[in-house]
Amino acid sequence: MSRKRYLFYISQNYSYGILRPLQDAIWERGGEVAWFLEGQQLCAEFLHNTETRLTSLDDVFNYKADATIFPGNIAPTFLPGINVAVFHGFDAGKLDKKGRNDHYKIRNCFDLYCTQGPESTSAFESLSSSPQSYFVKQTGWCALDTLFSTTPTVQNSRPTVLFCSTFSKRLSCADQLHNTIKQMSQTGKWRWIVQFHPKMSRQTIEQYKAITSEHLTLVETDDINPLLRQADVMLCDTSSVISMFLLLNKPVVTFNNISPGDHLLNISNDTELEATLSNAFNKPDKLMAAIKTFGKAIHPYSDGLSSQRTLDAIDDAVLNQTKLRRKKRDIFRQFKMRKKLNYWRI
């Protein structure tokens, strides 16, 4: 029997950390994995010596993957094998130009959605029609397997704040809170770790580099999980990384979050920041109960086995792909994909 082949199609550096747990699961089962890096926003040096890279679409077609896995929203539909969506994050409540939730949108690109929990599963199932053009399987998110590792984290000598921010100028609080964070970090009361979305403006990144000290560290990484485990409290705005942190039963303080709930401590004025962070470190009972309820809805798994469930779902979808009806053709989107890839063969 030939070995099963899987292609990882990525366009952002954070995808390495998302897919490597799934790669480990594939290798454990004797399968093969290859990576295809699309676009200019990736650092190929993040690939390990043990990982295989395909450098052209001709290589991709010759590889003949059984499934291509995408940690993103859009995918070319002309590659070999089925297309699998494993997501690049949780629903952060962001809306498109028409006011619709951008996370729950069918773009006729995928044969299988590996959903993270009851909330996302019900959303994608409700968008499906009969007969189905895609499968929905609740697996948990493969990216979180290492988050729930039993390896103990280093004990913090001081309370630690992890500050993350989205790249969108409209939603980001990085520039607005810069001076406040600078002043707070200089006191040495807390340890600060700063990590931004890969698309964050270089100007903002340089501003924070300028205030690094023994109390504040700026980290640029392709795997945020170790940082999530190190911190006691997160400060953020509107980003799916908030949900990842909450799953560790740790508090999050948000600044002008677009859809705050009882599971967040949301503020809209930087003068409230220090007091709200202090409250978060105390972990009030009502807040922690809301965090627990929220976690069960978005990702009820803490066993570190989401990659195994994802791989089971992919293999099952490969076997049953003939049961899916043909998708609606999105000529414009697929033309854009071909133009981006400069690939015009039929």
C-alpha positions as CSV (number, residue, x, y, z in Angstrom):
1,M,0.0,0.0,0.0
2,S,1.4,3.4,-0.9
3,R,2.0,6.0,1.8
4,K,-0.6,8.7,2.2
5,R,0.6,12.2,1.1
6,Y,-0.4,15.5,2.5
7,L,0.4,19.0,1.3
8,F,0.6,22.0,3.6
9,Y,-0.1,25.2,1.7
10,I,0.9,28.3,3.6
11,S,1.2,32.0,3.1
12,Q,2.0,33.4,6.6
13,N,4.8,32.5,9.1
14,Y,2.3,31.7,11.9
15,S,1.2,28.7,9.8
16,Y,4.3,26.8,10.7
17,G,3.2,26.5,14.3
18,I,-0.3,25.7,13.3
19,L,0.5,22.8,11.1
20,R,3.5,21.2,12.8
21,P,1.5,19.2,15.3
22,L,-0.5,17.8,12.4
23,Q,2.7,17.0,10.6
24,D,3.8,15.0,13.6
25,A,0.6,13.0,13.6
26,I,1.0,12.2,9.9
27,W,4.6,11.1,10.4
28,E,3.5,8.9,13.4
29,R,1.1,7.1,11.0
30,G,3.8,6.6,8.3
31,G,2.5,9.3,5.9
32,E,4.4,11.9,3.9
33,V,4.2,15.7,4.2
34,A,5.4,18.4,1.9
35,W,5.2,22.2,2.3
36,F,4.3,24.8,-0.4
37,L,5.1,28.4,0.5
38,E,3.0,31.0,-1.4
39,G,3.8,34.7,-1.5
40,Q,6.4,37.1,-0.1
41,Q,5.3,37.2,3.5
42,L,7.0,33.9,4.5
43,C,10.4,33.2,5.8
44,A,11.6,29.9,4.3
45,E,14.3,29.7,6.9
46,F,11.6,28.7,9.4
47,L,11.4,25.3,7.7
48,H,13.3,22.6,9.5
49,N,16.0,20.4,7.9
50,T,13.6,17.4,8.3
51,E,10.8,19.1,6.4
52,T,10.2,18.9,2.6
53,R,9.5,22.0,0.5
54,L,8.0,22.0,-3.0
55,T,9.1,25.1,-4.8
56,S,6.8,25.1,-7.9
57,L,3.3,24.1,-8.8
58,D,4.7,21.6,-11.2
59,D,6.2,19.9,-8.1
60,V,2.9,20.1,-6.4
61,F,1.1,18.4,-9.2
62,N,3.8,15.7,-9.4
63,Y,3.6,15.2,-5.7
64,K,-0.1,14.2,-6.0
65,A,-1.2,14.8,-2.5
66,D,-4.3,13.0,-1.2
67,A,-5.2,16.2,0.7
68,T,-4.0,19.8,0.8
69,I,-4.3,21.5,4.1
70,F,-4.8,25.3,4.4
71,P,-4.7,27.4,7.6
72,G,-6.5,30.2,5.8
73,N,-9.8,31.3,4.2
74,I,-9.1,31.0,0.5
75,A,-7.6,28.2,-1.6
76,P,-7.0,27.3,-5.2
77,T,-9.4,24.6,-6.3
78,F,-7.3,23.1,-9.1
79,L,-4.6,21.3,-7.1
80,P,-4.6,17.5,-6.6
81,G,-6.5,16.0,-3.7
82,I,-9.2,17.4,-1.4
83,N,-8.9,20.9,0.1
84,V,-9.0,21.0,3.9
85,A,-9.6,24.1,6.0
86,V,-8.0,24.0,9.5
87,F,-8.2,27.8,10.2
88,H,-5.6,30.4,11.1
89,G,-7.4,31.3,14.4
90,F,-10.7,31.6,16.2
91,D,-13.6,33.8,15.4
92,A,-12.6,37.3,16.6
93,G,-15.9,38.9,15.6
94,K,-14.5,40.8,12.7
95,L,-17.0,41.8,10.0
96,D,-16.5,42.2,6.3
97,K,-17.5,45.3,4.3
98,K,-21.1,44.1,4.2
99,G,-21.3,43.7,7.9
100,R,-21.1,39.9,7.9
101,N,-18.9,37.7,10.1
102,D,-15.8,37.1,8.1
103,H,-14.9,33.9,9.9
104,Y,-18.1,32.1,8.9
105,K,-18.2,32.4,5.2
106,I,-18.3,29.7,2.4
107,R,-16.0,30.6,-0.4
108,N,-16.5,27.4,-2.3
109,C,-12.8,26.4,-1.8
110,F,-12.9,23.6,0.6
111,D,-14.1,20.0,0.8
112,L,-13.7,19.7,4.5
113,Y,-13.8,22.1,7.4
114,C,-12.1,20.8,10.6
115,T,-13.9,22.9,13.1
116,Q,-12.6,23.8,16.6
117,G,-15.7,23.4,18.8
118,P,-19.5,23.5,19.0
119,E,-19.7,27.2,18.1
120,S,-17.9,26.9,14.8
121,T,-19.3,23.5,14.0
122,S,-22.9,24.6,14.2
123,A,-22.1,27.8,12.2
124,F,-20.6,25.9,9.3
125,E,-23.3,23.2,9.4
126,S,-26.0,25.8,9.2
127,L,-24.4,27.2,6.0
128,S,-24.4,23.9,4.3
129,S,-27.0,22.8,1.8
130,S,-28.3,19.4,0.6
131,P,-26.7,17.6,-1.0
132,Q,-23.5,18.7,0.7
133,S,-20.6,20.3,-1.2
134,Y,-18.4,20.0,1.9
135,F,-18.0,18.0,5.0
136,V,-17.9,19.5,8.5
137,K,-16.1,17.6,11.3
138,Q,-15.5,18.9,14.8
139,T,-11.9,18.0,15.6
140,G,-10.4,20.7,17.8
141,W,-7.6,22.9,16.4
142,C,-4.4,21.2,15.7
143,A,-2.4,24.3,16.5
144,L,-3.3,23.9,20.2
145,D,-1.9,20.5,20.8
146,T,1.4,21.9,22.0
147,L,-0.5,24.5,24.1
148,F,-1.9,21.7,26.3
149,S,1.5,20.0,26.7
150,T,2.1,18.6,30.1
151,T,5.7,20.0,30.1
152,P,5.8,22.5,33.0
153,T,6.5,26.1,32.2
154,V,9.1,28.3,33.8
155,Q,7.7,29.9,37.0
156,N,7.6,33.6,36.7
157,S,9.5,35.6,39.2
158,R,7.1,38.5,38.6
159,P,3.6,38.8,37.3
160,T,3.8,38.6,33.5
161,V,1.7,40.4,30.9
162,L,1.6,39.3,27.3
163,F,0.7,42.2,25.0
164,C,-0.6,41.2,21.6
165,S,-2.3,43.3,18.9
166,T,-3.8,42.9,15.5
167,F,-2.3,44.6,12.5
168,S,-5.5,46.4,11.4
169,K,-5.1,50.2,12.0
170,R,-8.8,50.4,12.7
171,L,-8.7,47.7,15.4
172,S,-5.1,47.8,16.8
173,C,-4.4,49.5,20.1
174,A,-0.6,49.2,19.8
175,D,0.1,52.8,18.8
176,Q,-2.5,54.2,21.2
177,L,-1.1,52.3,24.3
178,H,2.6,52.7,23.4
179,N,3.3,55.5,25.8
180,T,1.3,54.0,28.7
181,I,3.0,50.6,28.3
182,K,6.4,52.3,28.1
183,Q,5.7,54.1,31.4
184,M,4.2,51.0,33.1
185,S,7.1,48.8,32.0
186,Q,9.7,51.2,33.4
187,T,8.5,50.7,37.0
188,G,9.5,47.0,36.9
189,K,6.3,46.0,38.7
190,W,5.4,43.5,36.0
191,R,7.3,41.6,33.3
192,W,6.1,42.5,29.8
193,I,6.2,40.3,26.7
194,V,5.2,42.0,23.4
195,Q,4.2,39.9,20.3
196,F,2.5,41.3,17.2
197,H,0.6,39.9,14.2
198,P,3.1,39.2,11.4
199,K,1.4,41.9,9.3
200,M,1.9,44.6,11.9
201,S,3.5,47.8,10.5
202,R,7.3,48.0,10.8
203,Q,6.9,51.5,12.2
204,T,4.9,50.2,15.2
205,I,7.3,47.3,15.7
206,E,10.3,49.6,15.7
207,Q,8.5,51.8,18.3
208,Y,8.3,48.9,20.7
209,K,11.8,47.8,19.9
210,A,12.9,51.2,21.1
211,I,11.4,50.6,24.6
212,T,12.7,47.1,25.2
213,S,14.5,46.7,28.6
214,E,15.0,44.2,31.3
215,H,11.3,44.6,32.0
216,L,9.9,44.5,28.4
217,T,10.8,42.0,25.7
218,L,9.6,42.1,22.1
219,V,9.4,38.7,20.5
220,E,9.0,37.9,16.8
221,T,8.2,34.2,16.4
222,D,6.3,31.7,14.2
223,D,5.0,29.9,17.3
224,I,3.1,31.9,20.0
225,N,2.1,28.9,22.2
226,P,5.2,29.1,24.4
227,L,4.5,32.8,25.1
228,L,0.8,32.0,25.9
229,R,2.0,29.5,28.5
230,Q,4.5,31.9,30.1
231,A,2.2,34.8,30.7
232,D,-0.3,35.2,33.6
233,V,-2.5,37.9,31.9
234,M,-2.9,39.0,28.3
235,L,-3.5,42.6,27.0
236,C,-5.0,42.7,23.5
237,D,-7.5,44.5,21.3
238,T,-9.4,42.3,18.8
239,S,-7.5,39.2,17.8
240,S,-8.2,35.5,17.7
241,V,-5.2,34.9,19.9
242,I,-7.4,36.1,22.8
243,S,-9.4,32.9,22.5
244,M,-6.2,30.8,22.6
245,F,-5.1,32.5,25.9
246,L,-8.6,32.1,27.5
247,L,-8.4,28.3,26.8
248,L,-5.6,28.2,29.4
249,N,-8.1,29.7,31.9
250,K,-6.2,32.9,32.1
251,P,-7.7,36.4,32.1
252,V,-7.6,38.9,29.2
253,V,-7.8,42.6,29.3
254,T,-9.0,44.1,26.0
255,F,-8.9,47.7,24.7
256,N,-11.9,48.7,22.6
257,N,-12.7,45.1,21.7
258,I,-15.4,45.0,19.0
259,S,-17.5,42.3,20.7
260,P,-16.6,42.1,24.4
261,G,-18.4,39.6,26.6
262,D,-18.4,38.6,30.3
263,H,-15.2,36.6,29.6
264,L,-13.2,39.7,28.9
265,L,-12.2,42.8,31.0
266,N,-12.7,45.5,28.4
267,I,-11.6,49.1,28.7
268,S,-11.7,52.1,26.4
269,N,-9.4,54.5,28.2
270,D,-5.7,54.0,28.8
271,T,-6.0,55.5,32.3
272,E,-8.0,52.4,33.3
273,L,-5.2,50.0,32.2
274,E,-3.1,49.5,35.3
275,A,-6.1,49.0,37.6
276,T,-7.8,46.6,35.2
277,L,-4.6,44.5,34.8
278,S,-4.3,44.4,38.6
279,N,-7.8,43.1,38.8
280,A,-7.1,40.5,36.1
281,F,-4.1,39.2,38.1
282,N,-6.5,38.6,41.0
283,K,-8.7,36.3,38.8
284,P,-12.2,37.3,40.1
285,D,-14.6,34.4,40.4
286,K,-17.3,35.8,38.1
287,L,-14.7,36.4,35.3
288,M,-13.1,32.9,35.7
289,A,-16.6,31.2,35.5
290,A,-17.3,33.2,32.3
291,I,-14.0,32.2,30.8
292,K,-14.7,28.5,31.5
293,T,-18.1,28.7,29.8
294,F,-16.6,30.5,26.8
295,G,-13.9,27.9,26.4
296,K,-16.3,25.0,26.3
297,A,-18.2,26.6,23.4
298,I,-15.1,27.3,21.2
299,H,-12.8,24.5,22.0
300,P,-13.8,21.8,24.5
301,Y,-10.6,19.7,24.1
302,S,-7.6,19.9,26.3
303,D,-6.1,16.5,25.6
304,G,-3.6,17.6,22.9
305,L,-5.1,15.2,20.4
306,S,-6.8,17.5,18.0
307,S,-4.2,16.7,15.3
308,Q,-5.1,13.0,15.5
309,R,-8.8,13.8,15.2
310,T,-8.1,16.1,12.3
311,L,-6.1,13.5,10.5
312,D,-8.9,11.0,11.0
313,A,-11.4,13.5,9.5
314,I,-9.2,14.1,6.5
315,D,-8.7,10.5,5.8
316,D,-12.4,9.8,6.1
317,A,-13.2,12.8,3.7
318,V,-10.7,11.4,1.2
319,L,-12.5,8.1,1.2
320,N,-15.9,9.7,0.9
321,Q,-15.2,12.6,-1.4
322,T,-17.4,11.2,-4.2
323,K,-20.4,11.8,-2.0
324,L,-20.0,15.6,-2.3
325,R,-21.8,17.5,-5.0
326,R,-19.8,19.8,-7.3
327,K,-19.2,23.2,-5.8
328,K,-20.4,26.4,-7.4
329,R,-17.6,27.8,-9.6
330,D,-16.1,31.1,-8.3
331,I,-14.5,32.2,-11.5
332,F,-13.3,35.6,-10.3
333,R,-11.7,34.3,-7.1
334,Q,-10.0,31.4,-8.8
335,F,-8.8,33.7,-11.6
336,K,-7.1,35.8,-8.9
337,M,-5.5,32.7,-7.4
338,R,-4.1,31.6,-10.8
339,K,-2.8,35.1,-11.4
340,K,-1.2,35.3,-8.0
341,L,0.5,31.9,-8.7
342,N,1.1,32.6,-12.4
343,Y,-0.3,29.2,-13.2
344,W,-2.6,28.9,-16.3
345,R,-2.6,25.2,-17.1
346,I,-5.9,23.4,-17.1
